[in-house]
Each structure stands twice: as C-alpha cells, then as structure tokens.
Amino acid sequence: MFPIKWGIIAVSILWAVTITGCTPVTEDEPGEPAADEADCETVNVFSDPAGEASGKEPSEASPGKLEPLPEAPSIQEPGIVDRDELKVIADGDYLLALVTKETTLPSDYEPDDLRPVPDYMYPSRDMKLRKEALDHLIKLWHAAEQDEVILHILSAYRSYDYQKGLFQSYAERHGEEAANRFSARPGQSEHQLGTTVDFGGTPFDLTADFADTEQGRWLAENAHRYGFALSYPESKEHITGYVFEPWHYRYIGVDAAVEWKESGQTLKEYLETKPQYFD
C-alpha cells in the first residue's frame, strides 16, 4: 500500500503543476513576496469579484469593481516619496511632462481637448484621449491592421478621482505595498495626461506574456514611429517603480519617440533629460 499511496500523491502533484503552471512552494524565497494564489495565475487580467476574467477596465462610476492580479517580480521599487515632498507638475498639457512616483499632477488637471476613442478599436468602455494622441493612435491602429494585427484599447484617459478609487481597490485586495508596484497613486498616473493607452486584443492581455504576442511584438517594433513610447520596460522596476507592462504606451510626439527609442533609455530616464516645469 505504501508505494501505491505515494505514487498517487506524486501523480496528483504533477497534474496540478501541469494544469496551473505553478510549482508547489513550501517556503518563500528570501526577498520574495509571500506566495499566494495570485502568484499562480497564468493570465493577469481584470477580474470581477466572482473571479471570472473580464479583460475590461472598471467603469468610471465604479473603478474598484474589476481588479487585476499582478505578477510579482523580485526586483524592488524605489522608495515611496512623502506626498508633501512631491513636485507638482505645472503643465499637464506638456507632452514631455515627467510623471513618476516623485511628481504629481494637480487633482483638478484634466485635458481640455479629449476626444472619444472610436468603437472600431474595441474600447473596453467609453474612453477618451487628447486630440493629438488620438490622431496618431488612429494612424498606428490602421498600420497594425494593414499588417493583420488587430489592437484593442483597454484603457486611455483616467481622471484623478478615478485613479484614486482604482488604487484604493487594489490596495484593499493586495495590500498597499504590492499595489504600489503595478498601480499608480492618484496624480501619478500617466493616464491622467490623456496621452496614454493600454493595448490588448489577446488571451494574454495585461500580463508580461503580452510582449510575446503578435500585438506586443508589433507595438515594440513600431509604436515609436507614431509617437508612442513604452513606459515600463522589462527588468527596470528599480528605475521606473513599476513592474513590466508591455501593453502600456504613452504618446510623446513622433520626433521625441524616435529619439527615445534610439537612446535605449527608459522613458523616465529620457524625460529627465528634457526641461521640466514644476509649481
């Protein structure tokens, strides 16, 4: 009976690993976040409270309804700056404004030239972008379409209040320290600029695996030609403060995006070389 019993247990464990993609963990590695079911998710998408994958962003009215399950790389973020010490961005309309964990947009900043994202881009809700960013997004989208790559828009402009509710909902579920690695605090989201887009259209939306899809590869190779820069690249959390987000692109203008691409820098490092204006 002894060999049979342990043989059944071994097969059961192997089956679980094969199905979930998780390795049973008896003790967390030093420096790693505590292992839980979120670490075993193979797809990091927005989920409703019942646990069913949605792929859609929360509505403006109820930003905490749907939440993502973040991946947890081992690299740690820069320290959190006290909000009283944050530099206040003087002009959110400035395309090269530095939006990081050391700066903040005013709570009442909202672009005055927001335009709706067209339905053919499959926006996950009613979304808007600034006119210049949207004009170039349209060119990017059709260029991808010509290459038989279809992009969905998962997120665009977010208000300060929307981001506040979103961050709070993530902090309540995952803890504030973990949430700070994949979600911006209010005033520190590039989405508030009205020039930032989260792309999707794959089974791997909002995960690191998006980088290896046709959509992810096309964006990495071509987005800068239309003025869009990848904000949070792989293995740069110690610089950007955020985990790898291959779906998150910010419009900074075509010339600037080409210069950024050629520099090999993170977007944060590139923008730090440009004039910045604070109140």
N, C-alpha and C positions, 0 to 999 in steps of 0.2 A: 504493500500500500504506500510506503514512504516514497519510492521513486515515482509512482503514478501521481500522487498528490502534488509533489513539487514540479513534475512535468506539466501538469495542468496549469499551475500558477505561472510558470515561465511562459507558456504559450499565451496566457491571458495578458501578461505584461507586454509581450511582443506585439500582440494585436492592438493594444491600447496605443503603443508608441507609433505603430504604422498608421492608425486612423487619425490620431490627433496631431502627429508631428512633434510630440513632447517627450522628453526624457524624464522619467521619474526622478525627483530630486529629494534627497534625504536631508541635506543641509545646504543653505545658501552659501555661494562663494563669497569670500571677503570682499566688501565694497559693492556688492550687487544688491539691487532692491529685493525685498522679500518675494519669494516665488508665490504666485497665486494663479488663479485660472486665467487672468488677463495675459500672463506670460506665455500661456499655451495657445492663445488664439493665433490661427494661421492667417486670418484676414482681419485687419484693423479698420473696421467700418463703423459708421454711426449705427448705434443700436437703440431700439426702444426699450422701455422698462421690462418688457416681456422677454427681451433677449433676441428678438428677430432682427436680422440685418436689414438695414434700410438703404444705405448709400446716399441718403438725403440729409441735408443740414437742417437743424431746428428752424422753426419759423421765427420771425421777428417777435411775434407775440409771446412765444413760449420757448426761449432759447435753450432751456435745460431739458427739454423733452427727450431729445435724442443725444446720445453721448458716444464718443469713440473709445475704443480700447487701445491705449497707446502701447507701442513696443518700448522696451526699456534697455537701451544700450548701456555699457558700463562707464563710458566717459561722462564725467560730471560737468554740470553747467557752471558759468561764472557766478560769483556771489550775487545775491539779490540786493539792489540798492534801495535804501530807505526812500519812500515816496517824497519826502520833504527835500531830498537831495537830487531828485531827478531834474534834468534840464528840460525846460518846456519849449517845444518846437514852435517857432514864431510863425511859420507859414506852411501849413499842410499842403498847400497847392504846389509847392516847390517839388518838382519831380525827384530830386536827389536828397530829399529830407531824410535824415538818419533816424530811423525808428528802431530802437533797441530797448534792452532792459535798463539802460542808463538814461533814456529820454522818455518823454511822454507828449502826446498830443493833447490839446485842451479838450475838456469834456464836451464842449459845445461846438467843436470843429466838425463841420460837415461840408463836403464839396458842393458848390452851387451849380455844377454842370453835370449832375448824374443823369444817365440815360439807361433805359431798360435793356437788359441782355435779351436778344431775340430768342424766341421759342425754339428755333431750329438748332440751337446749341444745347438743348436739353437741360436748361437750368433746373436745379432741384427745388426751387421755389422762385418767387418773384425777386429778381436780382437786378442790381444796377452797377454801372461803372462810370467813371468820368468819361466825357466825350472822346478825348484824345486816346485814352487807353482802349475804349470800346472800338473806335475806328481801326486801331491796329490789331485788336483781338479778332475782328471780323476778317481782316486780311490773313491773319495767322490761321484761323479756323478753315477758311476756304483753301489755303495752301495745303494744309494737312489733308483735307478732303480729297484734293486732287491726287494726293499720294495714297489714297484709300485708307486714311487714318481718320477715324471719327472721334472727336473730342466732346466730352460732356462738361458742363460748367457746374461744379459742386458748391462753389462759394465765390462771392465777389465783395461788394461793399458791405461793411458792418458798422453800425453806429456804436458809439461809446457805451451806451446803455445795453445794447445787445451783447457786446463783448463782455460786459460786466456780469450779466446773467449767465453767459456761456462758461466763463472761467469759474464762477461760483459753483455751477452744477458739476463741473469736472473735479473741483477741489473737494466737494462733498463726497463724491464717489471714490476718488483715487487718493485723496489727501493733497494738501496744498503743495507740498514739495514735489510730488510726482506731476501734478497738473502743470506746474511752472515749467516743466521740461517740454511740453507739447502744446500748451495753450498760452496765449499772451494775456497779460492783465489788461484791463481797460486803459486805453490811452497808449498802449504799447503794441497794438496790432497793426500790421501793415494794411489790413483790410479796411481800416478806418480811413485810409488815404483815398479809397475809391479807385485804386490802380492795381489792385492785387487780385489774382484769380487762383482758385484751387481747381485743377483739372481732374477729370475722371473718364469713365466710359469703359471700364474693365472690371473683371472679377476681383481685381487687386487694388481697388481704389482706396486711398488713404492708408496705404501700407508701403513699406520700403520696397516691396516686390513690384510696385507700380513702375519703378525705374526700368525693369526688365521687360515691360510690355511694349507693344508697337507704339502706343501713345507716349509712354515715358521716354522711349528712345528717340522718337521724333522730336519731342519737345527739347530734350537735351541737346540735340544736334541743330535745331532750327529756331527755337524761340527767340534767341537774341537778335535774329535778323528782323524781327518785328517789334523789337524794343523791350522784350521781356527777359528778366534775369531770375535765375533760381536763387531763392533767398537762403535756404537752409540745406547745404550740401552734406554729403556723407562724411562722417568722422570729423566734423567741425563743430560739434556741440560746445567744445571748450572755447570757441570763438564766438559763435552765434548765440549760444544759450539755448538752442532748441535742437531736438532730435532731427534726423534726416527726414526731409519732406520733399520727395521728388515730384510732388504734384503742385507745389506752391511757387508761383511765379509772380513777380512784381514788374509792372511797366515803368521804365525809367527813361524812355526815349531810345530811338534806334541807334544814334551815334554813341550814346553812353553805354548801351547794352553791348554793342560790338566791342567798345573799349574795355568794358568789364570782362567780357569773355576772353579777350586776348591777354588780359592781365594775369589770369589764373588765380585771382584773389576771391575770397568770399565776397558777397555783396556788401556786407558790413564793412570789411576792410577797404573795399573800393570807395564806398561813400565817405569813409573817414578821410579820404584824400581830397575830397571836394569841400567847397565852402559850406559851412553850416550856420544857421541863424537861430538863436535862442532868445527868449524873453528874459 
